[in-house]
Amino acid sequence: MSIPAVEESWARLDTWLARHAPLTHATLRPPAPQARIEEAERTLGVPFHPDLVASLRCHDGAEPDDGAVQLSSYGPLCGVADIVRNTAFLRSLGVGEAGLPLTLDIGRRPSDGLFIACRPGPRHGQVGRRFDEDTPSFARWPSLRHVLADLADALEGGLVFLGRTPLAVAGKLGWEEERTVPAEAVSPLTRAAALAEPESDPPAPQRPVFPGVAGSEPRPPEQGGTQRLFFVRTQRSRPAPLPDQPDVAFAAGLTPAEMLRRLGAIPATVRPRDRRQARRAARSAWAAHRPLVRAGGAGGWAYATLEGGAAQFARPEVLRALSAGTRVAVLTRHDPEVVLTFAEDGVPCPREDTRRVMSPREGNAAGGPEARCLGVDLWPGSTAAYARFLAVLRRDFGIAYDPDAEGPAELTSALLLPLLDDLPTEDGGFPAQVRHLDLAGLVERTPPQRLRTAIVAQLSRLASETHLDTYPEVAEALDRIHRGLPVDCDQDGPLDSRMRTLAAEAHATRQLLRDDGTAPVSHEDLTAWDASDKAAGALREFLRLRLPVAAATILDQRVSLHWHDELAADLDSG
């Protein structure tokens, strides 16, 4: 099939843009004079490829304004002056010899974007791609003619171009990434529920011992007239174990059971466990990457220790939940850093009241659990700081806690459905632009009730296309929202529990994919759980935040490419 000439493709592009995206069409510059092109060739010391010359003679690139002609995510088209300036800059970095830039990326950086090879050779005329200072790679187009022909086809037919689909929105050309959300996803939590929790570490193998010789094999019975040579294996002395220093939270006046509840304990997993059992369980597939905590009492304080899973206790939302109506002290350690944090009556104390120690690493041993098993302390300063902070808690608060002493004790423990992250603050208002939509203008000119009705419809569509509305708690909440009734989204309520479960599913799927290439989940599963989790977050914002803030999140997460048209219809019918 013959490829249209550059001029023919530009005629098609001009026609489509003038009709559907006149504001974008207006950003195209007039044709570049031939004399300017020839001057640029002399300045750069390289002749422009005929396709590039033909394109510049149609339009001298585009003004880099909002809504400018862009090649999907590769930014606005370069004009002659852009080519000269950006080539000189790239050459100063030693990366400008592959070709002359055709586009700037969306960040207007000359080090990103498409380029065309203009020097003689096997790549002459090919279009390539560069990203920052990486080695340039050549794209799938053998020429600029192919690029412009494919772009014209995409605009006229609504076809995917470089992974995105062109749309005309409010007189401007926009690009949307076409997304799909799988209808069903493998559930790590459902799979975990079918597994048995590991009860304890397997017993160490028992080796018979010669009298007086530790660690040797048994001596076979002696036979008369036979001499045998035996090798005796002796064991090296084991290093002294390093102290247990888990993340631990203390709350005045609470019971261990109440502390577990506030942390989000899963009732079906509550049972006594010693530290060894808890840590073995937390590492198993049964836990599905959910945190596991143990809770006990120390004088007038309850405490909880994190035995596995993502760090929890220093999160602001956890500090608030634990300290509601009481006061809380949290001691956390992560390699070089040890932090003592306080909160009272639901309010974390100011940052200046947080005590923090950073310890330098010592030694050349490999890190991780292996070093600990060998008795190697890579962060002795942190070990000492943790002990000092325990002494501070004893002296200032009367908290007597010894992690080594309580480790063997069977304490009430449970897996957690972690509390949800804090919602975004509204200090900065809301985004003025959302996916080519002038949200600020929409909010300003639309009566509040009509806007709310339209955003509710958008929320329902988002829940449908992410399959969030298949959960009864969500379906009931959406029904109550449509009828203008209040919705309970408090902790421990069914809707909040569903949202936390979705967050746990997404986290577990992500960790399984990261940790094991043979994991029983796929990237499609992660796409599905992420979409449901984020849609649940959008629902939560709608219930808790001002409408424009929630609207920005809801619209940003819509999956359908036609959400602009659907929003216009919702506003007309509101």
Secondary structure, 3 states (H helix, E strand, C coil): CCCCCHHHHHHHHHHHHHHHCHHHHCCECCCCCHHHHHHHHHHHCCCCCHHHHHHHHHCCCECCCCCCCECHHHCEECCHHHHHHHHHHHHHCCCCCCCEECECCCCCCCCCEEEECCCCCCCCCCEEEECCCCCCEECCCCCHHHHHHHHHHHHHHCCCECCEEEEEECCEEEEEECCCCCCCCCCHHHHHHCCCCCCCCCCCCCCCCECCECCCCCCCCCCCCCCCCCCCCCCCCCCCCCCCCCCEEEEECCCHHHHHHHHCECHHHCEEECHHHHHHHHHCHHHCCCCEEEEEEECCEEEEEEEECCCCCCCHHHHHHHHCCCEEEEEEEECCEEEEEEEECCEECCHHHCEEEECCCCCCCCCCHHHHHCCCCCCHHHHHHHHHHHHHHHHHHCCCCCHHHHCCCCEEEEEECCCCCCCCCCCCCCCCEECCEEHHHHHHHCCHHHHHHHHHHHHHHHHHHCCHHHCHHHHHHHHHHHCCCCCCCCCCCHHHHHHHHHHHHHHHHHHHHHHCCCCCCCHHHHHHHHHHHHHHHHHHHHHHCCHHHHHHHHHHHCCCCCHHHHHHHHHHHC
